[in-house]
């Protein structure tokens, strides 16, 4: 199931409510079907790793597995790794910043969401694929890389390449002789093998200025760019 956020911008609370609604459906179906056997889960997971994405169909999937796509109104979210040095002075000292700041339950540090960015919230029962959070994060990265590569192919733009950076989480534009430019962020929450939060890709340049003055994802010195 894929649910879009409509044509308008979505506030954080509304986006969180949509996620929690799907999480409730996933968990309730699992509870009712708790006697279901997870036959073939390991094999499917291995095949998915080889294919590089969350593409294969599990043998007994939770029918409420969903992907929510939306564009947030301008806001910052701070994950569990956020510390004060990651925040700009205006955010760390102001009680009413012009751009709202939300403390969230995902991993990672501070990032921005807003116009010019596509946010992807997969609500998945990982028991249907592979019970491995590290694998899931890498799979999300791969999904984002393949999606952006497809867009660039259609625009006939292909200078450099996309990929990950050793020791870091996210999607980066990699060009010979230049520092990697981060165009996508990944931050997830997994509880009882049900996922929340997910992936954000900077599509337009209007999102870039909001990263000035923060330490995006807690990575010092990282340059943030967009698909555009």
Secondary structure, 3 states (H helix, E strand, C coil): CEEECCCCCECHHHHHHHHHHHHHHHHHHHHHCCCCCCCCHHHHHHHHHHHCCCCCCCCCCCCCCEEEEECECCEEEECCCCCHHHCCHHHHHCCCCCCEEEECCCCCCEEEECCCEEEEEEECEHHHCCCCHHHHHHHHHHHHHHHHHHHHHHCCCCCCEEECCCCCCCEEEECCCCCCEEEEEEEEEEECCEEEEEEEEECCHHHHHHHCCCCHHHCCCCEECCCC
